[in-house]
């Protein structure tokens, strides 16, 4: 695939077309499936990697540095000492892998192009065909506006919105949610990698891993009352989402502490970090704390004081949902 | 909330929230495939009974209604086009600024498609619609201009006042304005305007573009 507005560092499109290096993973290697939520004896691991020089001398994230940052995260998360092996354990050749990005914030606050490119590169090295990777969100125009180049055919990484293929006819339900799922999720993905952006959210408090799944359903507008609680947790319980979700790579290179989820430069900051976990609840809890720290630094009230603490995080961790843990004692935050 | 397992999402006696009732009502018709709806014989019979020969009077009446509808529609489209065309500065109307895309309009009911969950607070403040267009300054800096048309000046003030000023510079523009390093927010009458840069290059000319928009919405 090509990336609008820049020349790819290694001519990513060329790599996708030629299938440069495909390392076949052994089918006997066990997959790193999402943990059995709520039953694991160990702590949920959340890795935060920062690079103060991520942007070099310019404003744009450097492709080489973000790849290196991603590698540090993934290696630390899975305790591997080389960057490719964990990806071989996450996916298998022949898998169709969806990267659910967040393109709502335009070029200023959407999933970073260079990050998505880096993920694709590692997936390719793990043996995933370019055409089996789809970068997606709800709307193709939004993806384009965020700088992604739409691609719907050929032997390339695919990139388009649900508006191109539609939603399933059947309603799926859990708890207080009843929705139709994107056909990209149901028909084009065996494995889902969540690539949200760390943002303040006017209604929900914050948005990161769990809330990004609102972009998978046809009626997210119905689920914003009551701080999106319990709806965010319920959406993530929909079997197709829960079963396919493998990993969250949260883009916190630019994040927002106020005025979200839309992009308002005055409330965004260059955080130059990635947050990675297989536990979306632990990741969201950690992201919330990062936003609170920034709000305090800026002299703003806590989200709790503004009556918009992200209560859906606790709901996602409760006995009915067990999507992960929000107990700080059970979260191991690893900074690398 | 009372939780239930995925195998039994709507257990008997479960109280649904008003929100769920909303989707239940509004979306059920969308989910119903037209292929699944087969009129019963009774229904077909009723349709047949209701049918009657159409007289010249009825034809005239129907034609009149259709013409009125068409005129109303054309007038509405024309007004909307006039509004959007006149509240955004044309390319190079402000030195260095070129409009790079079409103007998009989102009605209040569709605002969530543009700004997701943030739509709620605009709806509470009485937003009518938002117009948005992209501009480029001297072929280097891309900005977005969002013009929220509220139901009243009070609505625009409510949104403006709810946002922390942070490190804004106070500038004389409209009924209140804040200038940041990469954005400009101001209100004028019914309108709340946001002009913001999407890239991180140093901002230039935001205030000049803002002044041009302010003049447009003041007319």
Boltz contact constraints between the chains, C-beta under 6 A:
constraints:
  - contact:
      token1: [A, 59]
      token2: [B, 200]
      max_distance: 6.0
  - contact:
      token1: [A, 104]
      token2: [B, 116]
      max_distance: 6.0
  - contact:
      token1: [A, 106]
      token2: [B, 198]
      max_distance: 6.0
  - contact:
      token1: [A, 107]
      token2: [B, 198]
      max_distance: 6.0
  - contact:
      token1: [A, 108]
      token2: [B, 198]
      max_distance: 6.0
  - contact:
      token1: [A, 171]
      token2: [B, 31]
      max_distance: 6.0
  - contact:
      token1: [A, 173]
      token2: [B, 9]
      max_distance: 6.0
  - contact:
      token1: [A, 174]
      token2: [B, 6]
      max_distance: 6.0
  - contact:
      token1: [A, 174]
      token2: [B, 9]
      max_distance: 6.0
  - contact:
      token1: [A, 176]
      token2: [B, 17]
      max_distance: 6.0
  - contact:
      token1: [A, 176]
      token2: [B, 20]
      max_distance: 6.0
  - contact:
      token1: [A, 178]
      token2: [B, 23]
      max_distance: 6.0
  - contact:
      token1: [A, 201]
      token2: [B, 117]
      max_distance: 6.0
  - contact:
      token1: [A, 202]
      token2: [B, 117]
      max_distance: 6.0
  - contact:
      token1: [A, 202]
      token2: [B, 118]
      max_distance: 6.0
  - contact:
      token1: [A, 202]
      token2: [B, 121]
      max_distance: 6.0
  - contact:
      token1: [A, 203]
      token2: [B, 117]
      max_distance: 6.0
  - contact:
      token1: [A, 203]
      token2: [B, 120]
      max_distance: 6.0
  - contact:
      token1: [A, 204]
      token2: [B, 117]
      max_distance: 6.0
  - contact:
      token1: [A, 219]
      token2: [B, 23]
      max_distance: 6.0
  - contact:
      token1: [A, 221]
      token2: [B, 112]
      max_distance: 6.0
  - contact:
      token1: [A, 222]
      token2: [B, 19]
      max_distance: 6.0
  - contact:
      token1: [A, 222]
      token2: [B, 22]
      max_distance: 6.0
  - contact:
      token1: [A, 222]
      token2: [B, 23]
      max_distance: 6.0
  - contact:
      token1: [A, 224]
      token2: [B, 117]
      max_distance: 6.0
  - contact:
      token1: [A, 224]
      token2: [B, 120]
      max_distance: 6.0
  - contact:
      token1: [A, 225]
      token2: [B, 19]
      max_distance: 6.0
  - contact:
      token1: [A, 230]
      token2: [B, 1]
      max_distance: 6.0
  - contact:
      token1: [A, 239]
      token2: [B, 6]
      max_distance: 6.0
  - contact:
      token1: [A, 261]
      token2: [B, 116]
      max_distance: 6.0
  - contact:
      token1: [A, 261]
      token2: [B, 117]
      max_distance: 6.0
  - contact:
      token1: [A, 262]
      token2: [B, 115]
      max_distance: 6.0
  - contact:
      token1: [A, 262]
      token2: [B, 118]
      max_distance: 6.0
  - contact:
      token1: [A, 265]
      token2: [B, 182]
      max_distance: 6.0
  - contact:
      token1: [A, 265]
      token2: [B, 183]
      max_distance: 6.0
  - contact:
      token1: [A, 265]
      token2: [B, 196]
      max_distance: 6.0
  - contact:
      token1: [A, 266]
      token2: [B, 166]
      max_distance: 6.0
  - contact:
      token1: [A, 266]
      token2: [B, 180]
      max_distance: 6.0
  - contact:
      token1: [A, 266]
      token2: [B, 183]
      max_distance: 6.0
  - contact:
      token1: [A, 320]
      token2: [B, 3]
      max_distance: 6.0
